Amino acid sequence: MRKAAILAIIFALGGILIYIGFRFKHFDFGAAGVIALLHDVIITLGVILLMGRQIDLLVVTALLTIAGYSINDTIIIYNRVRENMSKRHKHSLAEIINMSINQTIGRTILTTITTLLVVVTLFLRGGEVLNTFALCLIIGFIAGTYSTIFIASPLVLAWENMVSTRKKK
């Protein structure tokens, strides 16, 4: 079961990488999104293990749910970046990413808070079976929100800066 769970996560991340790479026609968008997802999964697993919780099939389900939830937020920001790039040719990529994050941050935070209200209720009232599942979701959704804003988009900018620096040399 452990091998199947690891393979499921690897295949999901690989599929996401390929999808985003084709969707945005830039590999750096896909790689940054997958790195942010790995961050979310590792943070969630780390906290769960530190708390002494058991890793079972519900935890794997929660990890895949976290990956889907987080990549959705990331894709929304990436779509806004793409829209702003086509509209605002005079702005730098850093300005466009900053503008795109600012335009979508309200939606991201409100969606996370609304979802967390339900998941916290599930954690408190869902019973012993769903407790670890809900805890994983709480940790993952919080990690996913900040990784979308502070990891995924800045990585795209960092790679773009590295590429443009290499081209100048």
Z-matrix of the N, CA and C atoms (Angstrom, degrees):
N
C 1 1.451
C 2 1.531 1 110.30
N 3 1.338 2 116.60 1 -37.42
C 4 1.467 3 120.60 2 -179.57
C 5 1.527 4 110.82 3 -63.58
N 6 1.338 5 116.27 4 -43.61
C 7 1.465 6 120.00 5 179.20
C 8 1.525 7 111.00 6 -64.07
N 9 1.317 8 116.59 7 -40.75
C 10 1.467 9 120.43 8 178.99
C 11 1.528 10 110.76 9 -64.56
N 12 1.311 11 116.42 10 -38.52
C 13 1.471 12 120.12 11 179.29
C 14 1.521 13 110.62 12 -65.84
N 15 1.320 14 116.70 13 -45.21
C 16 1.470 15 120.50 14 179.00
C 17 1.522 16 110.26 15 -62.86
N 18 1.342 17 116.88 16 -43.16
C 19 1.466 18 120.01 17 177.61
C 20 1.530 19 111.39 18 -62.95
N 21 1.323 20 117.49 19 -38.89
C 22 1.471 21 120.42 20 178.86
C 23 1.523 22 110.60 21 -61.72
N 24 1.316 23 116.53 22 -43.16
C 25 1.466 24 120.35 23 -179.85
C 26 1.526 25 110.33 24 -67.45
N 27 1.331 26 117.34 25 -42.63
C 28 1.470 27 120.96 26 179.50
C 29 1.528 28 110.80 27 -63.37
N 30 1.327 29 117.19 28 -45.32
C 31 1.464 30 119.84 29 179.44
C 32 1.531 31 111.42 30 -65.66
N 33 1.323 32 117.01 31 -38.13
C 34 1.465 33 119.88 32 177.83
C 35 1.523 34 110.31 33 -63.29
N 36 1.327 35 117.30 34 -45.67
C 37 1.467 36 120.27 35 179.47
C 38 1.525 37 111.32 36 -65.46
N 39 1.330 38 116.84 37 -39.08
C 40 1.467 39 120.34 38 177.03
C 41 1.519 40 111.73 39 -63.79
N 42 1.323 41 116.69 40 -42.85
C 43 1.462 42 120.60 41 177.29
C 44 1.513 43 112.13 42 -62.51
N 45 1.318 44 115.85 43 -40.37
C 46 1.467 45 120.80 44 178.04
C 47 1.522 46 110.44 45 -64.10
N 48 1.326 47 116.73 46 -43.36
C 49 1.465 48 121.41 47 178.65
C 50 1.523 49 110.86 48 -59.02
N 51 1.314 50 116.82 49 -46.68
C 52 1.466 51 121.15 50 -179.44
C 53 1.530 52 110.19 51 -65.31
N 54 1.330 53 117.04 52 -45.01
C 55 1.464 54 120.26 53 -179.62
C 56 1.520 55 111.73 54 -59.92
N 57 1.315 56 116.98 55 -50.22
C 58 1.467 57 119.82 56 -177.50
C 59 1.523 58 110.50 57 -66.45
N 60 1.333 59 116.82 58 -39.02
C 61 1.459 60 119.80 59 177.93
C 62 1.522 61 112.08 60 -57.82
N 63 1.338 62 116.96 61 -44.48
C 64 1.461 63 120.52 62 178.60
C 65 1.529 64 111.69 63 -74.38
N 66 1.301 65 116.63 64 -39.49
C 67 1.468 66 120.83 65 -176.81
C 68 1.522 67 112.30 66 -63.74
N 69 1.321 68 116.78 67 -40.62
C 70 1.453 69 120.45 68 -175.85
C 71 1.525 70 112.72 69 -105.62
N 72 1.321 71 116.95 70 0.45
C 73 1.461 72 123.46 71 176.54
C 74 1.527 73 112.97 72 57.56
N 75 1.341 74 115.33 73 25.37
C 76 1.457 75 121.47 74 177.11
C 77 1.521 76 107.97 75 -141.82
N 78 1.307 77 115.82 76 124.97
C 79 1.461 78 119.88 77 178.77
C 80 1.519 79 111.21 78 -67.08
N 81 1.332 80 117.23 79 -31.71
C 82 1.460 81 119.71 80 -176.98
C 83 1.531 82 112.31 81 -64.18
N 84 1.333 83 118.14 82 -32.21
C 85 1.459 84 120.57 83 175.95
C 86 1.529 85 110.22 84 -64.27
N 87 1.328 86 116.15 85 -46.04
C 88 1.464 87 120.52 86 179.99
C 89 1.510 88 112.27 87 -64.96
N 90 1.329 89 116.68 88 -44.99
C 91 1.467 90 120.12 89 -179.52
C 92 1.524 91 111.24 90 -63.80
N 93 1.313 92 117.50 91 -42.50
C 94 1.466 93 120.86 92 179.02
C 95 1.527 94 110.72 93 -64.17
N 96 1.321 95 117.14 94 -40.40
C 97 1.464 96 120.72 95 177.77
C 98 1.522 97 112.17 96 -63.60
N 99 1.322 98 116.74 97 -41.79
C 100 1.469 99 120.49 98 179.50
C 101 1.527 100 110.82 99 -69.38
N 102 1.322 101 117.71 100 -37.79
C 103 1.469 102 120.13 101 176.95
C 104 1.533 103 109.72 102 -62.91
N 105 1.325 104 117.06 103 -40.87
C 106 1.462 105 120.04 104 177.20
C 107 1.532 106 110.92 105 -64.06
N 108 1.328 107 116.71 106 -38.22
C 109 1.470 108 119.79 107 177.44
C 110 1.525 109 111.31 108 -66.74
N 111 1.326 110 116.34 109 -42.15
C 112 1.470 111 119.43 110 176.44
C 113 1.525 112 110.25 111 -59.17
N 114 1.298 113 116.10 112 -41.06
C 115 1.461 114 121.07 113 176.72
C 116 1.525 115 110.49 114 -57.07
N 117 1.324 116 116.78 115 -48.00
C 118 1.460 117 121.23 116 -178.61
C 119 1.525 118 111.41 117 -60.92
N 120 1.328 119 115.92 118 -44.70
C 121 1.463 120 121.06 119 -179.02
C 122 1.528 121 110.58 120 -66.45
N 123 1.319 122 116.94 121 -43.91
C 124 1.474 123 120.66 122 -178.76
C 125 1.524 124 110.81 123 -66.45
N 126 1.325 125 117.64 124 -43.13
C 127 1.471 126 120.90 125 177.92
C 128 1.526 127 109.81 126 -60.60
N 129 1.316 128 116.82 127 -47.06
C 130 1.466 129 120.70 128 -179.05
C 131 1.524 130 111.23 129 -62.20
N 132 1.329 131 116.33 130 -48.61
C 133 1.474 132 119.84 131 178.42
C 134 1.520 133 111.50 132 -60.50
N 135 1.310 134 116.35 133 -42.53
C 136 1.463 135 120.37 134 -179.54
C 137 1.513 136 112.67 135 -60.96
N 138 1.318 137 116.68 136 -45.84
C 139 1.470 138 120.25 137 -179.80
C 140 1.529 139 110.05 138 -66.61
N 141 1.316 140 117.06 139 -41.58
C 142 1.472 141 120.48 140 179.25
C 143 1.528 142 110.30 141 -62.46
N 144 1.323 143 117.65 142 -43.19
C 145 1.458 144 120.64 143 178.63
C 146 1.524 145 111.64 144 -67.50
N 147 1.337 146 117.15 145 -39.72
C 148 1.459 147 120.31 146 177.15
C 149 1.528 148 112.18 147 -62.85
N 150 1.313 149 116.13 148 -29.79
C 151 1.461 150 120.37 149 178.78
C 152 1.527 151 112.11 150 -82.86
N 153 1.323 152 116.62 151 -3.16
C 154 1.458 153 120.29 152 178.27
C 155 1.515 154 114.06 153 77.05
N 156 1.316 155 117.35 154 19.83
C 157 1.465 156 120.68 155 179.37
C 158 1.523 157 109.83 156 -81.23
N 159 1.310 158 115.38 157 154.48
C 160 1.453 159 121.65 158 179.76
C 161 1.527 160 110.06 159 -84.32
N 162 1.332 161 115.74 160 138.93
C 163 1.461 162 121.15 161 175.94
C 164 1.520 163 107.18 162 -90.64
N 165 1.323 164 115.74 163 112.77
C 166 1.455 165 120.60 164 179.92
C 167 1.526 166 109.58 165 -128.96
N 168 1.312 167 115.43 166 -170.66
C 169 1.462 168 119.89 167 -176.85
C 170 1.529 169 112.40 168 -63.97
N 171 1.319 170 118.29 169 -32.32
C 172 1.466 171 120.58 170 177.14
C 173 1.529 172 111.34 171 -67.46
N 174 1.326 173 117.00 172 -33.54
C 175 1.466 174 120.24 173 176.55
C 176 1.528 175 109.53 174 -66.90
N 177 1.317 176 117.41 175 -42.35
C 178 1.472 177 120.70 176 177.25
C 179 1.527 178 109.73 177 -61.75
N 180 1.324 179 116.55 178 -42.10
C 181 1.462 180 120.59 179 176.47
C 182 1.525 181 110.55 180 -59.93
N 183 1.332 182 116.30 181 -42.76
C 184 1.464 183 120.29 182 178.74
C 185 1.526 184 110.77 183 -63.56
N 186 1.329 185 117.44 184 -40.81
C 187 1.468 186 120.78 185 179.75
C 188 1.524 187 111.24 186 -62.82
N 189 1.328 188 116.98 187 -41.66
C 190 1.468 189 119.60 188 177.69
C 191 1.533 190 110.84 189 -68.51
N 192 1.318 191 117.33 190 -34.48
C 193 1.465 192 121.15 191 175.61
C 194 1.520 193 110.52 192 -64.65
N 195 1.328 194 115.95 193 -43.01
C 196 1.471 195 121.07 194 178.28
C 197 1.522 196 110.30 195 -61.12
N 198 1.328 197 116.62 196 -42.99
C 199 1.466 198 120.31 197 179.25
C 200 1.527 199 110.56 198 -60.94
N 201 1.317 200 117.58 199 -44.27
C 202 1.461 201 120.89 200 179.05
C 203 1.518 202 112.57 201 -65.22
N 204 1.317 203 115.80 202 -41.26
C 205 1.467 204 120.77 203 -179.68
C 206 1.526 205 110.24 204 -65.83
N 207 1.316 206 116.35 205 -45.79
C 208 1.460 207 120.90 206 -177.32
C 209 1.524 208 111.99 207 -67.05
N 210 1.321 209 116.75 208 -42.74
C 211 1.472 210 118.88 209 -178.15
C 212 1.528 211 110.07 210 -67.64
N 213 1.319 212 118.07 211 -28.43
C 214 1.458 213 120.66 212 175.89
C 215 1.527 214 110.34 213 -61.70
N 216 1.332 215 117.10 214 -47.35
C 217 1.466 216 120.34 215 177.12
C 218 1.526 217 111.35 216 -61.79
N 219 1.312 218 116.22 217 -41.81
C 220 1.465 219 120.69 218 -179.50
C 221 1.522 220 110.93 219 -62.98
N 222 1.321 221 116.97 220 -43.47
C 223 1.461 222 120.67 221 -179.62
C 224 1.522 223 110.98 222 -65.36
N 225 1.316 224 117.63 223 -35.02
C 226 1.473 225 120.08 224 177.63
C 227 1.531 226 110.13 225 -62.26
N 228 1.321 227 116.66 226 -43.92
C 229 1.466 228 119.61 227 177.87
C 230 1.527 229 110.12 228 -66.42
N 231 1.324 230 117.60 229 -43.05
C 232 1.470 231 120.62 230 178.93
C 233 1.527 232 111.71 231 -61.80
N 234 1.322 233 117.07 232 -39.37
C 235 1.466 234 119.40 233 176.30
C 236 1.524 235 110.91 234 -61.96
N 237 1.317 236 116.76 235 -41.33
C 238 1.461 237 120.20 236 178.43
C 239 1.523 238 110.47 237 -65.86
N 240 1.331 239 117.30 238 -38.27
C 241 1.469 240 120.44 239 176.24
C 242 1.524 241 109.41 240 -60.60
N 243 1.323 242 117.01 241 -46.66
C 244 1.463 243 120.82 242 180.00
C 245 1.523 244 111.36 243 -61.68
N 246 1.336 245 117.58 244 -43.51
C 247 1.469 246 121.36 245 177.58
C 248 1.519 247 110.92 246 -61.32
N 249 1.328 248 116.29 247 -46.09
C 250 1.465 249 120.11 248 -178.92
C 251 1.522 250 112.34 249 -67.97
N 252 1.324 251 117.43 250 -31.46
C 253 1.473 252 120.08 251 177.67
C 254 1.526 253 110.72 252 -65.83
N 255 1.326 254 116.41 253 -36.39
C 256 1.467 255 118.86 254 -179.58
C 257 1.533 256 111.63 255 -76.29
N 258 1.323 257 117.43 256 -25.52
C 259 1.466 258 121.27 257 -178.61
C 260 1.527 259 113.30 258 -90.85
N 261 1.311 260 117.00 259 -32.73
C 262 1.463 261 121.78 260 -170.85
C 263 1.524 262 110.23 261 -121.15
N 264 1.304 263 115.78 262 79.50
C 265 1.462 264 121.27 263 -176.85
C 266 1.521 265 112.62 264 -71.30
N 267 1.313 266 117.72 265 -23.89
C 268 1.465 267 121.25 266 -174.69
C 269 1.525 268 112.92 267 -81.30
N 270 1.321 269 117.55 268 -15.62
C 271 1.461 270 121.05 269 -177.11
C 272 1.532 271 110.92 270 -86.25
N 273 1.317 272 115.04 271 151.52
C 274 1.464 273 119.91 272 175.85
C 275 1.525 274 109.25 273 -76.59
N 276 1.332 275 115.93 274 165.00
C 277 1.459 276 120.34 275 178.74
C 278 1.524 277 110.74 276 -61.62
N 279 1.320 278 117.20 277 -38.06
C 280 1.472 279 120.40 278 178.79
C 281 1.528 280 110.82 279 -61.43
N 282 1.320 281 117.22 280 -42.90
C 283 1.462 282 120.59 281 178.59
C 284 1.522 283 111.61 282 -66.32
N 285 1.326 284 116.25 283 -38.69
C 286 1.465 285 120.59 284 -179.80
C 287 1.528 286 110.41 285 -67.96
N 288 1.327 287 117.65 286 -42.91
C 289 1.466 288 120.52 287 178.22
C 290 1.521 289 110.13 288 -63.64
N 291 1.326 290 116.68 289 -45.06
C 292 1.462 291 120.26 290 178.86
C 293 1.531 292 110.84 291 -60.60
N 294 1.314 293 117.03 292 -45.38
C 295 1.459 294 122.28 293 179.23
C 296 1.538 295 110.04 294 -62.12
N 297 1.317 296 117.22 295 -41.93
C 298 1.462 297 121.49 296 -178.16
C 299 1.522 298 111.45 297 -66.86
N 300 1.325 299 116.65 298 -41.85
C 301 1.465 300 120.06 299 177.62
C 302 1.528 301 109.62 300 -63.77
N 303 1.321 302 117.48 301 -44.35
C 304 1.464 303 120.71 302 179.65
C 305 1.526 304 112.03 303 -63.09
N 306 1.333 305 116.67 304 -33.33
C 307 1.462 306 120.02 305 179.92
C 308 1.529 307 112.33 306 -73.49
N 309 1.324 308 117.58 307 -25.54
C 310 1.465 309 120.67 308 -175.70
C 311 1.523 310 114.07 309 -109.37
N 312 1.324 311 118.15 310 -6.41
C 313 1.468 312 120.41 311 -173.00
C 314 1.528 313 112.59 312 -64.32
N 315 1.317 314 117.53 313 -36.05
C 316 1.461 315 120.14 314 178.37
C 317 1.518 316 111.49 315 -61.98
N 318 1.310 317 116.30 316 -44.61
C 319 1.462 318 121.27 317 178.90
C 320 1.517 319 110.21 318 -63.66
N 321 1.329 320 116.75 319 -43.17
C 322 1.461 321 121.34 320 -179.13
C 323 1.526 322 111.12 321 -60.89
N 324 1.304 323 116.82 322 -48.24
C 325 1.465 324 120.80 323 -177.48
C 326 1.526 325 111.18 324 -68.21
N 327 1.322 326 117.52 325 -43.31
C 328 1.470 327 119.73 326 179.34
C 329 1.525 328 111.91 327 -64.11
N 330 1.309 329 116.98 328 -40.60
C 331 1.463 330 120.27 329 177.90
C 332 1.524 331 110.58 330 -63.31
N 333 1.317 332 116.70 331 -43.00
C 334 1.461 333 120.51 332 179.96
C 335 1.523 334 111.13 333 -64.90
N 336 1.318 335 117.50 334 -44.94
C 337 1.468 336 120.57 335 -179.94
C 338 1.529 337 110.47 336 -62.51
N 339 1.312 338 116.97 337 -44.40
C 340 1.464 339 120.69 338 179.75
C 341 1.521 340 111.03 339 -61.77
N 342 1.310 341 116.98 340 -44.63
C 343 1.456 342 121.01 341 178.94
C 344 1.519 343 111.19 342 -66.33
N 345 1.338 344 116.48 343 -40.69
C 346 1.459 345 120.06 344 179.58
C 347 1.527 346 112.13 345 -63.22
N 348 1.329 347 118.21 346 -33.74
C 349 1.462 348 120.39 347 177.03
C 350 1.530 349 111.00 348 -57.62
N 351 1.306 350 115.94 349 -44.18
C 352 1.463 351 120.88 350 179.46
C 353 1.528 352 110.80 351 -69.18
N 354 1.322 353 117.11 352 -44.35
C 355 1.463 354 120.81 353 -176.86
C 356 1.526 355 111.46 354 -69.03
N 357 1.330 356 117.98 355 -37.46
C 358 1.470 357 120.38 356 176.14
C 359 1.527 358 109.87 357 -64.10
N 360 1.323 359 117.31 358 -39.44
C 361 1.459 360 120.54 359 175.73
C 362 1.527 361 110.30 360 -62.14
N 363 1.315 362 116.90 361 -43.02
C 364 1.461 363 121.53 362 176.29
C 365 1.527 364 110.76 363 -61.36
N 366 1.314 365 116.75 364 -39.79
C 367 1.470 366 121.25 365 178.49
C 368 1.531 367 111.20 366 -64.38
N 369 1.321 368 116.37 367 -44.00
C 370 1.463 369 120.45 368 -176.18
C 371 1.528 370 113.46 369 -78.46
N 372 1.334 371 117.22 370 -33.85
C 373 1.464 372 120.51 371 -172.23
C 374 1.524 373 113.80 372 -118.68
N 375 1.332 374 118.30 373 -0.73
C 376 1.466 375 121.22 374 -172.95
C 377 1.510 376 115.56 375 -80.74
N 378 1.292 377 117.78 376 -10.20
C 379 1.454 378 119.64 377 179.51
C 380 1.515 379 111.92 378 94.61
N 381 1.314 380 114.28 379 173.54
C 382 1.462 381 121.47 380 -174.93
C 383 1.527 382 113.07 381 -64.46
N 384 1.315 383 116.32 382 -36.82
C 385 1.467 384 120.18 383 -176.44
C 386 1.526 385 111.37 384 -65.30
N 387 1.310 386 117.60 385 -40.69
C 388 1.468 387 121.72 386 -175.88
C 389 1.522 388 113.84 387 -92.50
N 390 1.316 389 117.97 388 -2.36
C 391 1.450 390 121.61 389 -174.16
C 392 1.527 391 112.23 390 -61.93
N 393 1.325 392 118.35 391 -51.18
C 394 1.462 393 121.12 392 -179.00
C 395 1.526 394 110.79 393 -67.44
N 396 1.324 395 117.09 394 -38.08
C 397 1.464 396 121.52 395 176.46
C 398 1.528 397 110.52 396 -57.74
N 399 1.335 398 116.65 397 -49.71
C 400 1.458 399 121.06 398 -179.59
C 401 1.527 400 110.98 399 -65.51
N 402 1.326 401 117.33 400 -38.58
C 403 1.461 402 120.68 401 177.50
C 404 1.525 403 111.24 402 -61.17
N 405 1.320 404 116.20 403 -43.20
C 406 1.477 405 120.47 404 176.37
C 407 1.522 406 110.73 405 -58.57
N 408 1.314 407 116.42 406 -44.37
C 409 1.462 408 119.91 407 -179.77
C 410 1.524 409 111.36 408 -63.69
N 411 1.322 410 117.29 409 -41.23
C 412 1.463 411 120.23 410 179.27
C 413 1.522 412 110.24 411 -60.55
N 414 1.316 413 115.99 412 -50.34
C 415 1.471 414 121.01 413 -179.58
C 416 1.525 415 110.08 414 -62.10
N 417 1.316 416 116.39 415 -47.32
C 418 1.464 417 121.27 416 -176.53
C 419 1.507 418 114.06 417 -66.13
N 420 1.333 419 117.30 418 -38.77
C 421 1.461 420 119.60 419 179.83
C 422 1.522 421 111.22 420 -67.92
N 423 1.319 422 116.64 421 -38.13
C 424 1.467 423 119.80 422 177.41
C 425 1.532 424 109.91 423 -67.43
N 426 1.331 425 116.37 424 -46.94
C 427 1.470 426 120.31 425 177.88
C 428 1.529 427 110.54 426 -62.26
N 429 1.320 428 116.89 427 -39.83
C 430 1.463 429 121.25 428 -179.91
C 431 1.516 430 113.05 429 -64.77
N 432 1.313 431 116.44 430 -36.21
C 433 1.462 432 119.89 431 179.62
C 434 1.521 433 110.69 432 -66.30
N 435 1.330 434 116.85 433 -47.56
C 436 1.466 435 116.20 434 -178.65
C 437 1.519 436 112.13 435 -75.89
N 438 1.335 437 119.38 436 -27.61
C 439 1.469 438 119.08 437 178.05
C 440 1.525 439 111.49 438 -71.09
N 441 1.325 440 116.40 439 -33.04
C 442 1.459 441 119.80 440 176.74
C 443 1.520 442 111.24 441 -62.46
N 444 1.318 443 115.71 442 -40.97
C 445 1.460 444 120.52 443 -176.47
C 446 1.523 445 111.84 444 -83.77
N 447 1.325 446 117.10 445 -44.41
C 448 1.461 447 121.04 446 -169.51
C 449 1.528 448 115.28 447 -103.61
N 450 1.327 449 118.72 448 -5.16
C 451 1.464 450 119.88 449 179.41
C 452 1.526 451 111.50 450 -120.27
N 453 1.336 452 117.68 451 -55.49
C 454 1.466 453 121.06 452 -172.59
C 455 1.533 454 112.65 453 -61.19
N 456 1.308 455 117.01 454 -55.52
C 457 1.467 456 119.69 455 -177.10
C 458 1.531 457 112.73 456 -67.65
N 459 1.338 458 119.72 457 -43.64
C 460 1.466 459 119.04 458 176.63
C 461 1.542 460 113.44 459 -61.68
N 462 1.343 461 117.59 460 -31.50
C 463 1.465 462 119.37 461 176.36
C 464 1.527 463 111.38 462 -64.56
N 465 1.329 464 116.46 463 -39.81
C 466 1.471 465 119.94 464 176.70
C 467 1.528 466 109.45 465 -59.10
N 468 1.314 467 116.22 466 -45.30
C 469 1.463 468 121.27 467 179.78
C 470 1.529 469 110.99 468 -64.82
N 471 1.316 470 117.50 469 -42.25
C 472 1.465 471 120.65 470 179.80
C 473 1.519 472 110.95 471 -62.29
N 474 1.338 473 117.35 472 -43.70
C 475 1.460 474 119.39 473 179.12
C 476 1.518 475 111.44 474 -66.97
N 477 1.314 476 117.49 475 -37.40
C 478 1.463 477 120.76 476 177.44
C 479 1.523 478 110.54 477 -63.70
N 480 1.323 479 116.58 478 -40.59
C 481 1.470 480 120.56 479 177.65
C 482 1.521 481 111.13 480 -65.44
N 483 1.338 482 117.12 481 -38.99
C 484 1.472 483 119.91 482 177.85
C 485 1.524 484 111.04 483 -64.57
N 486 1.320 485 116.26 484 -41.92
C 487 1.467 486 120.16 485 -179.99
C 488 1.513 487 110.87 486 -65.29
N 489 1.330 488 117.58 487 -44.30
C 490 1.450 489 119.81 488 -179.06
C 491 1.542 490 111.37 489 -69.54
N 492 1.325 491 118.29 490 -31.30
C 493 1.454 492 121.22 491 175.48
C 494 1.529 493 111.20 492 -67.06
N 495 1.331 494 115.95 493 -40.46
C 496 1.474 495 119.86 494 178.31
C 497 1.518 496 111.47 495 -66.20
N 498 1.335 497 116.46 496 -36.96
C 499 1.461 498 119.90 497 179.84
C 500 1.516 499 111.97 498 -66.60
N 501 1.343 500 116.88 499 -32.51
C 502 1.470 501 120.92 500 179.75
C 503 1.516 502 111.95 501 -70.55
N 504 1.323 503 116.73 502 -29.98
C 505 1.468 504 120.70 503 -179.43
C 506 1.483 505 108.66 504 -77.58
